[in-house]
Amino acid sequence: MEPELTHAEIEARSRLGRFIPLASLPGDRDDLVAGATDLNAPDDVLAELERLPEDELFETVSEVWAALGHRNEDAARR
């Protein structure tokens, strides 16, 4: 069984989420990057969002987080 998410993982996901406006969800990579740009996201956040697959639609920040290769709570419990 995987360990619970660390405080650092939760904080990093929360930081990413602060730069994804609700108006950008559901959205694809371009929608998310545009929304984050409108919120003056730092370069590292924009670079992370630009790594997303361009042909995928994301409904939630957790989906975006997972697509970037990170774990969410459900995955940590399995």
Secondary structure, DSSP 8 states (H G I E B T S, - for coil): ------HHHHHHHHHHHHTS-GGG-SB-HHHHHHHHHHTT--HHHHHHHHTS-TT--B-SHHHHHHHTT---HHHHH-
